[in-house]
């Protein structure tokens, strides 16, 4: 009767290490983003960007920056998820552990 220990599915060895792995969650972009980027291509796109950033920078400089300095809002860190993986010490194969 076999033991209930895990074994490497590649080489069959039970010499492995279990590790924790941090993986950054990717932000998904919708189809509207790609549609807008294609429509605003060329001179119209660059003119739009220049005007938008000039207006946003002016608003940020005179309205949002003083509010942020007064409120001292915390800066959001990117979200991470943690996976548990096992790495075989004989062949180097890795797999997820539940």
PLY file of the C-alpha trace (Angstrom):
ply
format ascii 1.0
element vertex 98
property float x
property float y
property float z
element edge 97
property int vertex1
property int vertex2
end_header
0.00 0.00 0.00
1.42 3.39 -1.03
1.85 6.28 1.38
-0.40 9.34 1.06
2.55 11.71 0.50
2.69 13.80 -2.64
5.05 12.80 -5.41
6.46 14.66 -8.38
4.31 13.89 -11.39
7.33 14.21 -13.71
9.95 11.99 -12.04
8.00 10.29 -9.20
10.31 11.55 -6.44
8.97 12.59 -3.02
11.91 14.96 -2.40
10.24 18.38 -2.74
9.91 21.77 -1.01
6.65 23.68 -0.54
6.90 27.45 -1.10
4.61 30.50 -1.10
4.58 32.56 -4.29
3.24 36.13 -4.65
1.56 36.81 -7.99
0.44 40.29 -9.05
-3.15 40.40 -10.27
-3.37 41.80 -13.80
-5.76 44.60 -14.52
-8.09 43.82 -17.40
-8.79 46.37 -20.12
-12.13 46.31 -21.86
-12.92 46.48 -25.55
-13.94 50.14 -25.20
-10.33 51.02 -24.35
-9.03 49.47 -27.59
-11.85 51.01 -29.65
-11.10 54.51 -28.33
-7.37 54.06 -28.91
-7.96 53.08 -32.55
-10.40 55.93 -33.25
-8.18 58.63 -31.78
-5.06 57.62 -33.72
-2.92 60.17 -35.56
-3.00 63.94 -35.27
-6.46 64.01 -33.67
-5.25 61.60 -30.99
-2.09 63.56 -30.15
-3.99 66.88 -30.07
-6.56 65.31 -27.77
-3.83 64.02 -25.44
-2.05 67.35 -25.27
-5.23 69.26 -24.42
-6.42 66.63 -21.94
-3.16 66.54 -20.01
-2.91 70.32 -19.93
-6.40 70.55 -18.43
-5.90 67.64 -16.02
-2.54 68.96 -14.83
-4.06 72.39 -14.20
-6.97 70.87 -12.25
-4.62 68.61 -10.30
-2.21 71.42 -9.51
-4.78 73.91 -8.23
-7.62 71.74 -6.87
-6.70 68.11 -6.18
-3.13 68.55 -4.92
-4.05 70.92 -2.05
-6.96 68.62 -1.06
-4.67 65.60 -1.05
-2.05 67.39 1.02
-4.67 68.41 3.56
-6.40 64.98 3.77
-3.16 62.97 3.46
-4.82 60.14 1.55
-2.90 56.84 1.62
-1.37 55.62 -1.61
-2.98 52.38 -2.83
-0.62 49.44 -3.25
-1.17 46.91 -6.07
-3.10 43.80 -5.11
-1.29 40.48 -4.87
-2.51 36.93 -4.55
-0.50 34.20 -2.85
-0.11 30.73 -4.38
1.40 27.68 -2.70
3.70 25.71 -4.97
5.84 22.62 -4.52
9.24 22.34 -6.23
10.85 18.95 -6.83
14.46 18.94 -5.64
15.49 16.22 -8.10
14.17 17.47 -11.46
13.10 21.08 -10.73
9.47 20.58 -11.77
6.97 22.80 -9.91
3.22 22.41 -9.35
0.47 24.15 -7.41
-0.54 22.74 -4.03
-4.13 23.09 -2.89
0 1
1 2
2 3
3 4
4 5
5 6
6 7
7 8
8 9
9 10
10 11
11 12
12 13
13 14
14 15
15 16
16 17
17 18
18 19
19 20
20 21
21 22
22 23
23 24
24 25
25 26
26 27
27 28
28 29
29 30
30 31
31 32
32 33
33 34
34 35
35 36
36 37
37 38
38 39
39 40
40 41
41 42
42 43
43 44
44 45
45 46
46 47
47 48
48 49
49 50
50 51
51 52
52 53
53 54
54 55
55 56
56 57
57 58
58 59
59 60
60 61
61 62
62 63
63 64
64 65
65 66
66 67
67 68
68 69
69 70
70 71
71 72
72 73
73 74
74 75
75 76
76 77
77 78
78 79
79 80
80 81
81 82
82 83
83 84
84 85
85 86
86 87
87 88
88 89
89 90
90 91
91 92
92 93
93 94
94 95
95 96
96 97
